Amino acid sequence: MKRNIRIAAAVVAGALAIGGVLAVGPVTAGTDGDTRTTSRSMLMDARHQGRHHGGDMHGLRRHDGTCNAGAPARQGTLTAAQKTTLAGTAEEEKLAHDLYTAFAERYDLRVFGRIAAAETRHLTAVRTLLDRYDVTDPTAGNPAGEFTDPAVQATYDRLLKQGEDSLSGALKAGRTVETDDIAALEKALSGLTAPDARQMYTNVLAASERHLMAFEHWIADE
């Protein structure tokens, strides 16, 4: 019971409080080196808001974070390479969602369902930017488990097989997804100046760090 409470709280922090990734105040552009500091600062601000709006044990409300809502960051300019990265991010978020959903159906472990719900919100935020910057959505019309990028498809198939073999394999697959996402998000933020894109990437990065922490806890308890 204590373990469930501890891990559920970790997931709520990332999967729910950071879920409204476009519904928070603008993120000030910074250097690549301070990306982690920025995301952790935003997480601390979310905790502060939660304490003043009826938060839970971590000072975070048990919903999608709308009590922290503010004006979305303004639109900027994306290079062709940054647009390609944005499209790739949509595939990565869909991979995480589809994988965790499959694991949630296979194993009686709430961590998968909770984080899958967060990935749904992340994908929605990415799609908002795809539309805003007139970038084709590579995930549009693709059913669960199907991807436009062959490399993403191969990664999904490999991790799904790993997770189907055992619960331990599924948790480690989740750790791999979040570790890879964190690296990709940090790279995407490098040189990025568009305020709305920085806002989205920074918030999804903070959520991915919390998701990774949750998987690490479960793996350690296995």
Contacts in CASP RR format, 6 or more apart in sequence:
PFRMAT RR
TARGET T0000
AUTHOR 0000-0000-0000
METHOD contacts of the structure
MODEL  1
MKRNIRIAAAVVAGALAIGGVLAVGPVTAGTDGDTRTTSRSMLMDARHQG
RHHGGDMHGLRRHDGTCNAGAPARQGTLTAAQKTTLAGTAEEEKLAHDLY
TAFAERYDLRVFGRIAAAETRHLTAVRTLLDRYDVTDPTAGNPAGEFTDP
AVQATYDRLLKQGEDSLSGALKAGRTVETDDIAALEKALSGLTAPDARQM
YTNVLAASERHLMAFEHWIADE
3 221 0 8 1.000
4 110 0 8 1.000
6 217 0 8 1.000
7 111 0 8 1.000
7 214 0 8 1.000
7 217 0 8 1.000
7 218 0 8 1.000
8 110 0 8 1.000
8 111 0 8 1.000
8 114 0 8 1.000
9 56 0 8 1.000
9 57 0 8 1.000
9 58 0 8 1.000
10 210 0 8 1.000
10 213 0 8 1.000
10 214 0 8 1.000
10 217 0 8 1.000
11 110 0 8 1.000
11 111 0 8 1.000
11 114 0 8 1.000
11 115 0 8 1.000
11 118 0 8 1.000
11 210 0 8 1.000
11 211 0 8 1.000
11 214 0 8 1.000
12 56 0 8 1.000
12 58 0 8 1.000
12 60 0 8 1.000
12 62 0 8 1.000
12 114 0 8 1.000
13 43 0 8 1.000
13 58 0 8 1.000
13 60 0 8 1.000
13 210 0 8 1.000
14 43 0 8 1.000
14 118 0 8 1.000
14 206 0 8 1.000
14 207 0 8 1.000
14 210 0 8 1.000
14 211 0 8 1.000
15 114 0 8 1.000
15 115 0 8 1.000
15 117 0 8 1.000
15 118 0 8 1.000
15 207 0 8 1.000
15 210 0 8 1.000
15 211 0 8 1.000
16 60 0 8 1.000
16 61 0 8 1.000
16 62 0 8 1.000
16 63 0 8 1.000
16 64 0 8 1.000
16 65 0 8 1.000
16 114 0 8 1.000
16 117 0 8 1.000
16 118 0 8 1.000
17 43 0 8 1.000
17 46 0 8 1.000
17 60 0 8 1.000
17 61 0 8 1.000
17 65 0 8 1.000
17 68 0 8 1.000
18 43 0 8 1.000
18 46 0 8 1.000
18 65 0 8 1.000
18 118 0 8 1.000
18 203 0 8 1.000
18 204 0 8 1.000
18 206 0 8 1.000
18 207 0 8 1.000
18 210 0 8 1.000
19 64 0 8 1.000
19 65 0 8 1.000
19 118 0 8 1.000
19 121 0 8 1.000
19 122 0 8 1.000
19 203 0 8 1.000
19 207 0 8 1.000
20 64 0 8 1.000
20 65 0 8 1.000
20 66 0 8 1.000
20 121 0 8 1.000
20 125 0 8 1.000
20 203 0 8 1.000
21 121 0 8 1.000
21 122 0 8 1.000
21 125 0 8 1.000
21 199 0 8 1.000
21 200 0 8 1.000
21 203 0 8 1.000
21 204 0 8 1.000
21 207 0 8 1.000
22 72 0 8 1.000
22 125 0 8 1.000
22 128 0 8 1.000
22 196 0 8 1.000
22 199 0 8 1.000
22 200 0 8 1.000
22 203 0 8 1.000
23 65 0 8 1.000
23 66 0 8 1.000
23 68 0 8 1.000
23 69 0 8 1.000
23 70 0 8 1.000
23 72 0 8 1.000
24 42 0 8 1.000
24 68 0 8 1.000
24 69 0 8 1.000
24 70 0 8 1.000
24 199 0 8 1.000
24 203 0 8 1.000
25 70 0 8 1.000
25 71 0 8 1.000
25 72 0 8 1.000
25 73 0 8 1.000
25 199 0 8 1.000
26 71 0 8 1.000
26 72 0 8 1.000
26 73 0 8 1.000
26 74 0 8 1.000
26 195 0 8 1.000
26 199 0 8 1.000
27 38 0 8 1.000
27 42 0 8 1.000
27 73 0 8 1.000
27 195 0 8 1.000
27 198 0 8 1.000
27 199 0 8 1.000
27 202 0 8 1.000
27 203 0 8 1.000
28 38 0 8 1.000
29 192 0 8 1.000
29 193 0 8 1.000
29 195 0 8 1.000
29 198 0 8 1.000
30 38 0 8 1.000
30 198 0 8 1.000
32 186 0 8 1.000
32 189 0 8 1.000
32 190 0 8 1.000
32 191 0 8 1.000
35 186 0 8 1.000
35 189 0 8 1.000
35 202 0 8 1.000
35 205 0 8 1.000
36 186 0 8 1.000
36 205 0 8 1.000
36 209 0 8 1.000
38 202 0 8 1.000
39 202 0 8 1.000
39 203 0 8 1.000
39 205 0 8 1.000
39 206 0 8 1.000
39 209 0 8 1.000
40 206 0 8 1.000
40 209 0 8 1.000
42 202 0 8 1.000
42 203 0 8 1.000
42 206 0 8 1.000
43 206 0 8 1.000
43 210 0 8 1.000
45 68 0 8 1.000
46 60 0 8 1.000
46 65 0 8 1.000
46 68 0 8 1.000
47 58 0 8 1.000
47 59 0 8 1.000
47 60 0 8 1.000
49 67 0 8 1.000
49 68 0 8 1.000
50 59 0 8 1.000
50 60 0 8 1.000
50 61 0 8 1.000
50 67 0 8 1.000
50 68 0 8 1.000
51 59 0 8 1.000
53 61 0 8 1.000
53 67 0 8 1.000
54 61 0 8 1.000
55 61 0 8 1.000
55 62 0 8 1.000
56 62 0 8 1.000
61 67 0 8 1.000
64 121 0 8 1.000
72 196 0 8 1.000
72 199 0 8 1.000
73 195 0 8 1.000
73 196 0 8 1.000
73 198 0 8 1.000
73 199 0 8 1.000
74 195 0 8 1.000
74 196 0 8 1.000
75 132 0 8 1.000
75 133 0 8 1.000
75 194 0 8 1.000
75 195 0 8 1.000
75 196 0 8 1.000
76 193 0 8 1.000
76 194 0 8 1.000
76 195 0 8 1.000
76 196 0 8 1.000
76 197 0 8 1.000
77 193 0 8 1.000
77 194 0 8 1.000
78 86 0 8 1.000
78 133 0 8 1.000
78 194 0 8 1.000
78 197 0 8 1.000
82 188 0 8 1.000
82 192 0 8 1.000
82 194 0 8 1.000
82 197 0 8 1.000
83 133 0 8 1.000
83 135 0 8 1.000
85 187 0 8 1.000
85 188 0 8 1.000
86 126 0 8 1.000
86 129 0 8 1.000
86 130 0 8 1.000
86 133 0 8 1.000
86 135 0 8 1.000
86 188 0 8 1.000
86 197 0 8 1.000
87 130 0 8 1.000
87 135 0 8 1.000
87 136 0 8 1.000
87 137 0 8 1.000
87 138 0 8 1.000
88 138 0 8 1.000
88 149 0 8 1.000
88 152 0 8 1.000
89 126 0 8 1.000
89 184 0 8 1.000
89 185 0 8 1.000
89 188 0 8 1.000
89 201 0 8 1.000
89 204 0 8 1.000
90 123 0 8 1.000
90 126 0 8 1.000
90 127 0 8 1.000
90 130 0 8 1.000
90 137 0 8 1.000
90 138 0 8 1.000
90 139 0 8 1.000
91 138 0 8 1.000
91 139 0 8 1.000
91 147 0 8 1.000
91 148 0 8 1.000
91 149 0 8 1.000
91 152 0 8 1.000
92 152 0 8 1.000
92 180 0 8 1.000
92 181 0 8 1.000
92 184 0 8 1.000
93 119 0 8 1.000
93 122 0 8 1.000
93 123 0 8 1.000
93 126 0 8 1.000
93 204 0 8 1.000
94 119 0 8 1.000
94 123 0 8 1.000
94 139 0 8 1.000
94 142 0 8 1.000
94 147 0 8 1.000
95 147 0 8 1.000
95 152 0 8 1.000
95 155 0 8 1.000
95 156 0 8 1.000
95 177 0 8 1.000
96 115 0 8 1.000
96 116 0 8 1.000
96 119 0 8 1.000
96 122 0 8 1.000
96 174 0 8 1.000
96 177 0 8 1.000
96 178 0 8 1.000
96 181 0 8 1.000
97 116 0 8 1.000
97 119 0 8 1.000
97 120 0 8 1.000
97 123 0 8 1.000
98 144 0 8 1.000
98 145 0 8 1.000
98 156 0 8 1.000
99 156 0 8 1.000
99 159 0 8 1.000
99 160 0 8 1.000
99 173 0 8 1.000
99 174 0 8 1.000
99 177 0 8 1.000
100 112 0 8 1.000
100 113 0 8 1.000
100 115 0 8 1.000
100 116 0 8 1.000
100 119 0 8 1.000
100 174 0 8 1.000
101 112 0 8 1.000
101 113 0 8 1.000
101 116 0 8 1.000
101 144 0 8 1.000
102 144 0 8 1.000
102 145 0 8 1.000
102 160 0 8 1.000
103 109 0 8 1.000
103 112 0 8 1.000
103 163 0 8 1.000
103 170 0 8 1.000
103 173 0 8 1.000
104 112 0 8 1.000
104 113 0 8 1.000
104 116 0 8 1.000
106 163 0 8 1.000
106 164 0 8 1.000
106 170 0 8 1.000
107 167 0 8 1.000
107 170 0 8 1.000
109 167 0 8 1.000
109 218 0 8 1.000
111 214 0 8 1.000
111 215 0 8 1.000
111 218 0 8 1.000
112 170 0 8 1.000
115 211 0 8 1.000
115 214 0 8 1.000
118 207 0 8 1.000
118 211 0 8 1.000
122 204 0 8 1.000
122 207 0 8 1.000
123 139 0 8 1.000
125 200 0 8 1.000
125 203 0 8 1.000
125 204 0 8 1.000
126 200 0 8 1.000
126 204 0 8 1.000
127 137 0 8 1.000
127 139 0 8 1.000
129 135 0 8 1.000
129 196 0 8 1.000
129 197 0 8 1.000
129 200 0 8 1.000
130 136 0 8 1.000
130 137 0 8 1.000
131 137 0 8 1.000
132 196 0 8 1.000
138 147 0 8 1.000
138 148 0 8 1.000
138 149 0 8 1.000
139 147 0 8 1.000
139 148 0 8 1.000
142 148 0 8 1.000
145 153 0 8 1.000
145 156 0 8 1.000
145 160 0 8 1.000
146 153 0 8 1.000
147 153 0 8 1.000
147 156 0 8 1.000
159 173 0 8 1.000
159 174 0 8 1.000
159 176 0 8 1.000
159 177 0 8 1.000
160 173 0 8 1.000
162 169 0 8 1.000
162 170 0 8 1.000
162 172 0 8 1.000
162 173 0 8 1.000
163 169 0 8 1.000
163 170 0 8 1.000
163 172 0 8 1.000
163 173 0 8 1.000
164 170 0 8 1.000
167 222 0 8 1.000
168 219 0 8 1.000
168 222 0 8 1.000
171 215 0 8 1.000
171 218 0 8 1.000
171 219 0 8 1.000
171 222 0 8 1.000
172 215 0 8 1.000
172 219 0 8 1.000
174 211 0 8 1.000
174 215 0 8 1.000
175 212 0 8 1.000
175 215 0 8 1.000
175 216 0 8 1.000
175 219 0 8 1.000
178 208 0 8 1.000
178 209 0 8 1.000
178 211 0 8 1.000
178 212 0 8 1.000
178 215 0 8 1.000
179 212 0 8 1.000
181 204 0 8 1.000
181 208 0 8 1.000
182 205 0 8 1.000
182 208 0 8 1.000
182 209 0 8 1.000
182 212 0 8 1.000
185 201 0 8 1.000
185 204 0 8 1.000
185 205 0 8 1.000
185 208 0 8 1.000
186 205 0 8 1.000
188 201 0 8 1.000
189 198 0 8 1.000
189 201 0 8 1.000
189 202 0 8 1.000
189 205 0 8 1.000
192 198 0 8 1.000
192 201 0 8 1.000
END
